[in-house]
Amino acid sequence: MKSWKRITLAVFGLIGGTTYFGYWSFSEINVALNRLSSSYTASVLPAFHVYKANSHSLDAEDTSTTSLEVSFALATSTQIAVGSATSSESFATATSSPKFKLILTSPQKSDELYGGCEYRVSWQASSTISSLAVALVDADTGKNIATTTSGLIKENTIKAGQEDFAWKVGAVPSGTYYISVSKINGFETQTKSGFFAVNPMPKDINTKGQEALCRVSGGVL
């Protein structure tokens, strides 16, 4: 009987010890986990917040930098565009001129004129002409013949509706020539007639002969 009691007490002792040991172990493990959690919270979370704050700061700086770069680029582009437009406008104002289309219709190519006869210098124009600057040019040398020699007035004022003016040929040496138009209404241009011949008036013919020669060649004495 006593042996049974001892066995029972031993069993309860073992059960109690095991239960106590299990409870104690669980408590220690829980304490360890709590400490580990506290340590993680104390070390990792602040670092995360610092990282997050730095990330926001960097993003803000990137955004600010990008905005500044975009603003600078836009401002620079605008300045360049405005500067280019201004330069173009100034250039156009300073150098551009109306586009005149003018064709000299007389004297014509292969005409033969004579000194002392009066001919009509005529043209067709796309716009109203108020003035013409012209010159007689030697086709062989490309040099202008002086007005005192050619008889061709350099600056000619043109009336409304007028499409020609008179030219009394002077003492021009025999040769091939053309008329050059250097200005139309004060604006520079480059227009010229076809090549034509100019000959001195023969000295061995009388006035009637001179009139006839002028008339035949398209002019008047």
PyMOL commands that set and color helices and strands:
alter all, ss='L'
color gray80, all
select helices_A, chain A and resi 2-95+147-150+207-216
alter helices_A, ss='H'
color red, helices_A
select strands_A, chain A and resi 102-106+112-114+118-125+131-138+144-145+155-157+164-168+175-184+187-192+196-199
alter strands_A, ss='S'
color yellow, strands_A
deselect
rebuild
show_as cartoon
